[in-house]
Structure formats: structure tokens, C-alpha cells
């Protein structure tokens, strides 16, 4: 029989009613669409809950003739950075339990790197209920809007053309299309204040905006259970820690986070205790590819491939002259 695995939940934030624009965004990725000449595209859609403003629809390339990959942490970070640059940082982001946002492999989940990145930016991550897509109902409906009004029956010469089509349609939906729920006004006619960022953001500011103390404050609220492996190791936060062979007999380990010392306190029912450093929790780790793009000069070969467009987005948003050439 399999040994019982203890459960613990992430410190969660209760659902709240929004009072103003950019207080809460919803984000979700749509299943792929086959786009002639480009391949398979999965749209990552973001909406403002209060004003109904369409924040962004980002076309994530996932394969040519078949699914080669799924939207990953870097894709979601890029989509949000594009949205943050135009609209500012929201107070919280509502998502489902996709593996990028939530660790479904453990009964005692640790925050994903994406989650920790948001926390450091001061953006709370709010999960919907398990298997309840209606909790992100606005974004589920927007999937149909983007697909029918931009993708369906269209042919795009290159990746740039699909991005431009999505941006043009976003302007129309936000500025001109009457919405029944907004008394036949467009979102920006009903909520003109949504045009202004509550908390401005630029990619070159991100390192300064990240506050690791906010991450540590969150981690203090949680505790985690892990099974000690047959070689005396445990894994948490994508990191493997060596406890020692004498820990194998205990099997069960419980971890708490000590913010003052910046380490996990790992203990067992028999009284063993060990401190595990969290030196991997750095701004560079949370920023991912953006930290590398800001440090290393890069130049693209022509013609641009679909995969080149992600760093190209950063190059367009990040001021030229700081190690970036096109």
C-alpha cells in the first residue's frame, strides 16, 4: 500500500468584489487554433474584471502541424509584461489551476516560479475553484470573441500580422463596440479611468519593482510536507536538498519558512531538524529570460522565425542602447 501523503494548502486569498479598474484581471489560455501559414496558435487572453476592458490577447505559437509544446512560464510572463507596460500592474490576477500557476503534482504544493514572481511584483494570485471554468467566465467568453473576430477564416502572412490584427481588434472592442452589460457603451466609454495605470510598469524597471520581502512574507504563512527519498533527499521549490542517509528512517518531513534567516526549517516527528538555505530565491531567478536579455547584447538574423518574436517583443519594449541591437 502507498503511504499516506499529508495535505497542506497554499495560503490563499478569498475572492473579493472589485471596486475599480485594474483591481483584478483574469487570465487564461485558449485551446489551439490552426492558422494557415503559421501553424497552431494558442491565445493567452487577459481581461479587466471591473471595466470589461480587453487587456491583451497574446498569440502563443505551439506547433506547426501538431502540438509541439504548451504555453510555458516564459510565455505567460511575456504576455503579462506586455499588458503591464500598457495598463500598469493590477492588484491581483485570477487564474485556474494550470500547472504554470499551481503545483498539482503534490498534496502539499509549493508556489510555482510564476506565482513567486507575481508576489514579488505585489500582485496577488487568486485561484478559481477546481474544475470550475465559470470562475473565469469573462475570459472564457472572450476566447470565443477573439477566435471568431480575428482567427476564424483569416490568413496571415507572418507572425507580426496576427499580432497587429489582435491589437487592432482590441482597440475596436475597447473603444467602439457597445456592450450590453455596460448600457450600450464600450468598456473605455463606460470606464475612461481604465486608460490610466494605477501602478506603472516598464520592463527595465522590473528588477527595482521586485520585492523579495513580499515573497518571504507569503512563505511564512505556509507549511509543507515532503517524503524523504531512499537516498535521504527532499524536493521543494524545484530544488533538491540532501538531508542525509539517517533521515531515511523517518520518511516524513515538515517544512516551515524562517523569513529572518531566509531558510526552511525542516523537521521530522522523531525530532530531527535541519536548516535548508533558500539562496536560489533571487530576482534573476524570478525574472527568467528578461534578466538575460537585459545583460547580454543580442542581434537577430533575418528573416525572423516565430520563435524569435518573444525576444523581439522585449527588444521593442526595452530601450535600445543598453546592450540591445536590432
C-alpha positions in Angstrom: 0.0 0.0 0.0 1.1 3.5 -0.7 2.0 5.5 2.4 -0.4 8.3 3.2 0.7 11.7 1.9 -0.2 14.6 4.2 -2.0 17.6 2.8 -1.5 21.3 3.2 -2.9 24.2 1.1 -1.3 27.3 -0.2 -2.1 30.5 1.7 -5.0 31.7 -0.4 -6.8 34.9 -0.9 -10.6 34.9 -0.6 -12.5 36.1 -3.7 -13.4 39.8 -3.5 -15.8 42.1 -5.3 -13.9 44.5 -7.5 -14.5 48.2 -6.9 -12.3 49.8 -9.6 -10.5 49.2 -12.8 -7.3 47.2 -12.7 -8.0 45.8 -9.3 -8.4 42.3 -10.7 -7.6 40.8 -14.0 -8.5 37.3 -15.4 -6.0 35.3 -17.5 -6.4 32.1 -19.3 -5.0 30.3 -22.4 -7.4 29.1 -25.1 -7.1 25.8 -26.8 -5.1 26.0 -30.1 -6.4 27.2 -33.4 -4.9 26.2 -36.8 -3.8 29.3 -38.6 -2.8 28.9 -42.3 0.9 29.6 -43.0 1.7 30.0 -39.2 0.7 26.7 -37.6 -1.1 26.2 -34.3 -1.7 29.3 -32.1 -3.0 29.3 -28.5 -4.3 32.7 -27.4 -3.4 33.9 -23.9 -6.3 36.3 -23.1 -6.4 38.8 -20.2 -9.4 40.9 -19.2 -10.1 43.5 -16.5 -13.0 42.2 -14.4 -14.4 45.6 -13.3 -14.4 47.6 -16.6 -14.6 44.6 -19.0 -11.6 46.1 -20.9 -9.8 43.6 -23.1 -6.3 43.9 -21.7 -4.5 41.6 -24.2 -4.7 38.6 -26.5 -1.2 37.2 -27.0 -0.7 34.7 -29.8 1.4 31.9 -28.4 2.8 29.6 -31.1 2.6 25.9 -30.0 3.4 23.9 -33.1 3.4 23.7 -36.9 1.3 20.6 -37.8 0.8 19.2 -34.3 1.1 20.3 -30.7 4.8 20.6 -30.0 4.6 22.4 -26.7 2.2 24.2 -24.4 2.3 27.8 -23.2 5.0 27.9 -20.5 6.1 30.3 -17.7 8.1 32.4 -20.2 5.0 32.8 -22.4 2.8 33.9 -19.6 5.4 36.3 -18.2 5.8 37.9 -21.7 2.0 38.2 -22.1 1.7 39.9 -18.7 4.8 42.2 -19.3 3.2 43.4 -22.5 -0.1 44.0 -20.6 1.7 45.7 -17.6 3.5 48.0 -19.9 0.3 49.3 -21.5 -2.1 49.2 -18.5 0.1 49.0 -15.4 0.1 46.4 -12.6 -3.2 45.1 -11.2 -3.8 44.3 -7.6 -4.5 40.7 -8.3 -4.7 38.1 -11.1 -7.3 35.4 -11.2 -6.4 32.1 -12.9 -7.3 28.4 -13.0 -5.1 25.6 -11.6 -2.9 25.2 -14.7 0.4 23.7 -13.9 2.2 27.0 -14.5 0.2 28.7 -11.8 -0.3 25.8 -9.3 1.7 22.7 -8.5 -0.8 19.8 -9.0 1.8 17.1 -8.5 1.9 17.4 -4.7 -0.7 17.2 -2.0 1.4 19.9 -0.3 2.0 22.4 -3.2 4.7 25.0 -3.1 4.2 28.2 -5.1 5.4 28.0 -8.7 8.1 30.4 -10.0 5.3 32.3 -11.8 3.5 32.7 -8.6 6.6 33.9 -6.7 7.3 36.4 -9.5 3.8 37.9 -9.2 4.1 38.1 -5.4 7.4 39.9 -5.7 5.7 42.5 -8.0 3.0 43.0 -5.5 0.3 41.1 -7.5 -1.8 38.5 -5.6 -2.6 35.3 -7.4 -6.2 34.2 -6.9 -7.2 30.7 -7.9 -10.6 29.7 -9.1 -12.3 26.6 -7.8 -11.1 23.3 -9.1 -12.7 22.3 -12.4 -14.9 25.5 -12.4 -14.0 27.4 -15.6 -17.0 29.7 -14.9 -14.9 31.3 -12.2 -13.0 33.0 -15.1 -16.3 33.3 -17.1 -15.4 36.7 -18.7 -12.2 35.3 -20.1 -13.8 32.1 -21.2 -16.3 34.1 -23.2 -13.5 36.3 -24.6 -11.9 33.2 -26.1 -14.8 32.9 -28.5 -14.7 36.6 -29.3 -11.0 36.6 -30.3 -11.3 33.4 -32.2 -14.4 34.4 -34.3 -13.4 38.0 -34.9 -9.7 37.6 -35.6 -8.6 34.0 -36.3 -11.6 32.3 -38.0 -11.2 32.2 -41.8 -8.2 34.6 -41.7 -4.8 34.1 -43.4 -1.8 35.9 -42.0 1.5 36.4 -43.9 3.6 36.3 -40.8 3.5 36.3 -37.0 3.7 40.1 -36.9 0.5 40.3 -38.9 -1.5 38.2 -36.5 -0.2 40.3 -33.6 -1.2 43.5 -35.4 -4.7 42.1 -36.2 -5.2 41.2 -32.5 -4.1 44.7 -31.4 -6.3 46.5 -33.9 -9.3 44.4 -32.8 -8.5 45.1 -29.2 -8.7 48.8 -29.9 -12.1 48.4 -31.6 -13.5 46.2 -28.8 -12.4 48.6 -26.1 -13.1 51.9 -27.8 -16.1 51.4 -30.1 -18.1 48.2 -29.6 -21.2 48.7 -27.5 -21.5 46.3 -24.6 -25.0 45.3 -23.3 -23.8 44.9 -19.7 -22.3 48.4 -19.9 -25.6 50.1 -21.0 -24.6 50.0 -24.7 -21.3 51.7 -24.1 -17.8 50.4 -24.9 -15.6 49.5 -22.0 -13.5 52.6 -22.2 -16.5 54.8 -22.7 -18.0 53.4 -19.5 -14.8 53.4 -17.6 -12.4 56.1 -19.0 -10.3 55.9 -15.9 -9.2 52.4 -17.0 -6.9 54.2 -19.5 -4.6 55.2 -16.7 -2.3 52.8 -14.9 -2.7 52.6 -11.1 0.9 51.2 -10.8 3.1 52.0 -13.8 5.5 49.3 -15.1 8.3 49.1 -17.6 10.5 46.1 -18.3 13.6 48.0 -17.5 12.1 48.8 -14.1 11.3 45.2 -13.2 14.4 44.4 -11.1 13.7 47.5 -9.0 10.0 46.7 -8.7 10.6 43.2 -7.4 10.4 43.0 -3.7 11.6 39.6 -2.3 10.4 40.6 1.2 6.8 40.2 -0.1 7.6 36.7 -1.2 9.1 35.9 2.2 6.1 37.3 4.0 3.9 35.0 2.0 6.0 31.9 2.5 6.0 32.4 6.3 2.2 31.7 6.2 2.6 28.2 4.7 4.0 24.9 5.7 4.8 21.9 3.6 5.1 18.1 3.9 7.6 16.1 1.9 8.5 12.4 1.7 12.2 11.7 2.3 13.6 9.7 -0.6 15.5 6.4 -0.2 18.8 8.4 -0.6 17.9 11.0 2.0 16.7 13.9 -0.1 13.6 16.0 -0.5 12.5 18.4 -3.2 10.7 21.8 -2.7 10.6 24.8 -5.0 12.2 22.8 -7.8 15.3 22.4 -5.5 16.7 19.2 -4.2 18.1 19.2 -0.7 20.3 16.5 0.8 19.2 15.7 4.3 21.4 12.7 5.0 21.0 8.9 4.9 19.9 8.8 8.6 16.8 10.7 7.6 15.5 7.8 5.5 14.0 6.0 8.5 11.8 9.0 9.3 10.3 9.3 5.8 8.1 12.2 6.7 9.5 15.8 6.8 7.7 19.0 7.6 9.0 22.4 6.5 8.4 26.0 7.6 10.0 29.1 6.3 12.0 31.4 8.5 12.0 34.9 6.9 14.6 36.4 9.2 17.2 33.7 8.4 16.0 33.1 4.8 15.9 29.3 5.2 13.5 26.4 5.6 13.3 24.7 8.9 12.9 21.0 8.1 11.9 18.6 10.9 10.6 15.1 11.5 8.3 13.6 14.1 11.3 11.9 15.7 12.9 15.3 16.5 15.5 15.7 13.7 15.9 19.2 12.5 17.8 20.9 9.7 18.1 24.3 8.1 17.8 24.5 4.3 19.1 27.7 2.7 16.9 29.5 0.1 19.7 31.2 -1.7 18.1 30.3 -5.0 15.3 32.9 -4.4 16.8 35.8 -6.3 15.4 38.5 -8.6 17.2 36.9 -11.6 15.6 33.6 -10.9 12.1 35.1 -10.9 12.7 37.3 -13.9 13.8 34.4 -16.1 14.7 35.3 -19.6 14.2 39.1 -19.2 17.2 39.2 -16.8 19.3 37.6 -19.5 18.1 39.9 -22.3 18.9 42.9 -20.2 22.5 41.7 -19.6 23.6 40.2 -22.8 23.7 42.0 -26.2 21.7 40.2 -28.8 21.2 40.6 -32.5 18.6 38.7 -34.7 19.2 37.1 -38.1 16.7 37.8 -40.9 14.2 36.5 -41.6 12.7 36.3 -38.1 11.3 32.9 -37.1 8.2 32.5 -35.0 10.4 31.7 -32.0 12.4 35.0 -32.5 9.3 37.1 -31.7 9.4 36.6 -28.0 12.8 38.3 -27.6 11.7 40.8 -30.2 8.8 41.9 -28.0 11.3 42.6 -25.3 13.6 44.5 -27.6 10.7 46.7 -28.7 9.7 47.4 -25.1 13.2 47.8 -23.7 15.1 51.0 -24.7 17.7 50.4 -27.3 21.2 51.5 -26.5 21.5 49.3 -23.3 23.2 46.4 -24.9 20.3 45.7 -27.3 20.7 45.8 -31.1 18.3 45.1 -34.0 
